[in-house]
Amino acid sequence: MLRLQKGDKSALGNIYDAYNKLVYGLIYTILKGKEESEDCLQEVFVQLWEKADQFDPSKGNLYSFLLTMARNKAIDVTRSRDYKDSKKEDHIINDFTLTPESKYNNPHEDLELNERAGMVRQALKRLSEKEREVLHVAYFNGMTQSEISTKFEIPLGTVKYRMRQGMIKLKDLLASGINE
Amino acid sequence: MSDKELHNDFESLCAGYVLGALSEEDRQRFLKMLEDATPEQKAFYKEMQQAGSELALTVEPRTPDSNVRNSIMNAIDAEKADKDSSGAANIFPLNFYRVAAAILLMVFFGLAYYSFELNQTVEQQETTITQLKGDLERQEQFLDILAAREVNLVIMGGLEPSPDGYGKILWDSNQQRAVLQLANLPAPPGDKDYQLWLIKDGGNPISAGVFSFDEPRSDLFFKVEHLDEAPSPLENTFAVTLEPKGGVPQPTGDMYLVGQQQ
C-alpha cells in the first residue's frame, strides 16, 4: 500500500490481483448486473489509486478500506436514477443464509481472508434470522433504517434494536473468535 | 436521557452508521457524538466498523472480465498523463519566468558592472587629461620662460634630509615669473608642504610659495606664483624647506634644498 501511495502503478496491479474477485463479488451482489458491476469495479480501483493517500493503516486493514469503498460506490449506483428506473431493488435477498451453502466453498484469493470469511459466516449463524435480515438489507441493499421499517413493515424502533443487537453480537463473536 | 440510555443511543447509532443505514439527521447526530466520544466508545466504533466491513466477506467471489484490469491501468495511465501535462503546463511558465528573471538579472548586473568599469575608465582618463593639461601648461610656461631674453638659472642641491634631491629655478626676473623643478625629494607628509624661499643679500627669507606632490619624481615642475620680487644685483639664494601645511611667514622646518644664483 505504501508503494501505491507513492504512485507505483504496479502496486495497484498487485492489489487488484489479490482482491478483484472479492470486490467484484461484493459489487455484483449489490448491483446484480455484469456490465455495470464491471464498470463499478473499474471505478473503485481508479478511486483507490486517486485516494490512496487517505488510507490510514492505523484505522483498519487494506481490504476493509477497499471493501468499504466498493460497497459505498455500488450503493451510490443503486441510488442513481438510472438504476432505480431499472427497478433492480426488487431483487432483494434479505438473509445471508439464502446464499447457497455450496458457494461458500469458493475460496478467496487470500487464505487469511478465506478463514476470516468462514468466521464471519459462522458468527452470522449465531444471530437470529431477523437480526441477519436487517443487517443484510442495510449492508447489501443500502436501505436506511426508515426504509427497512417501511419496506418490511417493521416498527422503526424494532429495526434499530435488531440492528444494534445484531451488530454487537457480530462484533463480539468476531472479536472472541466465535467461542461465545 | 440517562447515562445508560445515552450509551444505548450511541451503540444504536453506531450500528446504523457502520451499515450506512442512518437518516441524514441521525448520521449528523452520531458524528457529533463521535467527536465527544470516550476512548471506550471510540474503540467500540472501530470494532463495529471492522465487523460491518467484514460482512462483505460473505459474498461469493466472482471473476470479472480480464479486460477490466487493462481498463483500470489505461485509465490510470491517462490520468497520470493528464497530471503530468497539467503539471508541465504549470511548471513551464514558472521556469520560463525564473529563467527570464535570471537572464534579466545577469544582464542588469553585467550592464551595471560595465557601466561601473566605464565610469572608472572615464574618471581615470579625465584625471590623466587633467594631469596632461597641467603638464602641458607647465611646459608651455617653461618654454615661455626659456624664450625670454634674460633667464636666470638657479640650481639647488640636496641637504641632509635628502642629499640626492635637487632643484632648479628658471627665473624670468623681468616678467617676475619662474618655474621650479623639484627632483628626488620625498613626498611631503599630509600635514606638510615644501616652501620655496628667496633670500636676497642674506636678508630675511621671502616666501615664493608652497608646493606639494604625492610621489617623488625627477620631472616635477611647478609654476612659481609669488615671485614678484626683483632680484638683488648682489646675491640671490633660493631654499626649499619642509613647513606646516599652507606655509609659514618665516622658515621653521628642515631645509632640503639650497642654491645660489650664479
Boltz contact constraints between the chains, C-beta under 6 A:
constraints:
  - contact:
      token1: [A, 9]
      token2: [B, 76]
      max_distance: 6.0
  - contact:
      token1: [A, 16]
      token2: [B, 69]
      max_distance: 6.0
  - contact:
      token1: [A, 21]
      token2: [B, 61]
      max_distance: 6.0
  - contact:
      token1: [A, 21]
      token2: [B, 63]
      max_distance: 6.0
  - contact:
      token1: [A, 22]
      token2: [B, 61]
      max_distance: 6.0
  - contact:
      token1: [A, 24]
      token2: [B, 62]
      max_distance: 6.0
  - contact:
      token1: [A, 24]
      token2: [B, 64]
      max_distance: 6.0
  - contact:
      token1: [A, 25]
      token2: [B, 59]
      max_distance: 6.0
  - contact:
      token1: [A, 25]
      token2: [B, 60]
      max_distance: 6.0
  - contact:
      token1: [A, 25]
      token2: [B, 61]
      max_distance: 6.0
  - contact:
      token1: [A, 25]
      token2: [B, 62]
      max_distance: 6.0
  - contact:
      token1: [A, 26]
      token2: [B, 56]
      max_distance: 6.0
  - contact:
      token1: [A, 26]
      token2: [B, 59]
      max_distance: 6.0
  - contact:
      token1: [A, 28]
      token2: [B, 62]
      max_distance: 6.0
  - contact:
      token1: [A, 29]
      token2: [B, 59]
      max_distance: 6.0
  - contact:
      token1: [A, 38]
      token2: [B, 64]
      max_distance: 6.0
  - contact:
      token1: [A, 38]
      token2: [B, 65]
      max_distance: 6.0
  - contact:
      token1: [A, 38]
      token2: [B, 68]
      max_distance: 6.0
  - contact:
      token1: [A, 41]
      token2: [B, 64]
      max_distance: 6.0
  - contact:
      token1: [A, 41]
      token2: [B, 68]
      max_distance: 6.0
  - contact:
      token1: [A, 42]
      token2: [B, 68]
      max_distance: 6.0
  - contact:
      token1: [A, 42]
      token2: [B, 71]
      max_distance: 6.0
  - contact:
      token1: [A, 42]
      token2: [B, 72]
      max_distance: 6.0
  - contact:
      token1: [A, 45]
      token2: [B, 72]
      max_distance: 6.0
  - contact:
      token1: [A, 46]
      token2: [B, 75]
      max_distance: 6.0
  - contact:
      token1: [A, 49]
      token2: [B, 76]
      max_distance: 6.0
  - contact:
      token1: [A, 64]
      token2: [B, 53]
      max_distance: 6.0
  - contact:
      token1: [A, 67]
      token2: [B, 53]
      max_distance: 6.0
  - contact:
      token1: [A, 67]
      token2: [B, 56]
      max_distance: 6.0
  - contact:
      token1: [A, 68]
      token2: [B, 53]
      max_distance: 6.0
  - contact:
      token1: [A, 96]
      token2: [B, 58]
      max_distance: 6.0
  - contact:
      token1: [A, 103]
      token2: [B, 60]
      max_distance: 6.0
  - contact:
      token1: [A, 106]
      token2: [B, 60]
      max_distance: 6.0
  - contact:
      token1: [A, 106]
      token2: [B, 61]
      max_distance: 6.0
  - contact:
      token1: [A, 108]
      token2: [B, 61]
      max_distance: 6.0
  - contact:
      token1: [A, 116]
      token2: [B, 57]
      max_distance: 6.0
  - contact:
      token1: [A, 117]
      token2: [B, 57]
      max_distance: 6.0
  - contact:
      token1: [A, 120]
      token2: [B, 54]
      max_distance: 6.0
  - contact:
      token1: [A, 120]
      token2: [B, 57]
      max_distance: 6.0
  - contact:
      token1: [A, 120]
      token2: [B, 58]
      max_distance: 6.0
  - contact:
      token1: [A, 121]
      token2: [B, 58]
      max_distance: 6.0
  - contact:
      token1: [A, 138]
      token2: [B, 19]
      max_distance: 6.0
  - contact:
      token1: [A, 138]
      token2: [B, 21]
      max_distance: 6.0
  - contact:
      token1: [A, 139]
      token2: [B, 19]
      max_distance: 6.0
  - contact:
      token1: [A, 139]
      token2: [B, 55]
      max_distance: 6.0
  - contact:
      token1: [A, 144]
      token2: [B, 21]
      max_distance: 6.0
  - contact:
      token1: [A, 144]
      token2: [B, 23]
      max_distance: 6.0
  - contact:
      token1: [A, 145]
      token2: [B, 16]
      max_distance: 6.0
  - contact:
      token1: [A, 145]
      token2: [B, 21]
      max_distance: 6.0
  - contact:
      token1: [A, 146]
      token2: [B, 23]
      max_distance: 6.0
  - contact:
      token1: [A, 160]
      token2: [B, 12]
      max_distance: 6.0
  - contact:
      token1: [A, 163]
      token2: [B, 15]
      max_distance: 6.0
  - contact:
      token1: [A, 163]
      token2: [B, 16]
      max_distance: 6.0
  - contact:
      token1: [A, 164]
      token2: [B, 11]
      max_distance: 6.0
  - contact:
      token1: [A, 164]
      token2: [B, 12]
      max_distance: 6.0
  - contact:
      token1: [A, 164]
      token2: [B, 15]
      max_distance: 6.0
  - contact:
      token1: [A, 167]
      token2: [B, 15]
      max_distance: 6.0
  - contact:
      token1: [A, 167]
      token2: [B, 48]
      max_distance: 6.0
  - contact:
      token1: [A, 170]
      token2: [B, 51]
      max_distance: 6.0
  - contact:
      token1: [A, 171]
      token2: [B, 47]
      max_distance: 6.0
  - contact:
      token1: [A, 171]
      token2: [B, 48]
      max_distance: 6.0
  - contact:
      token1: [A, 171]
      token2: [B, 51]
      max_distance: 6.0
  - contact:
      token1: [A, 174]
      token2: [B, 51]
      max_distance: 6.0
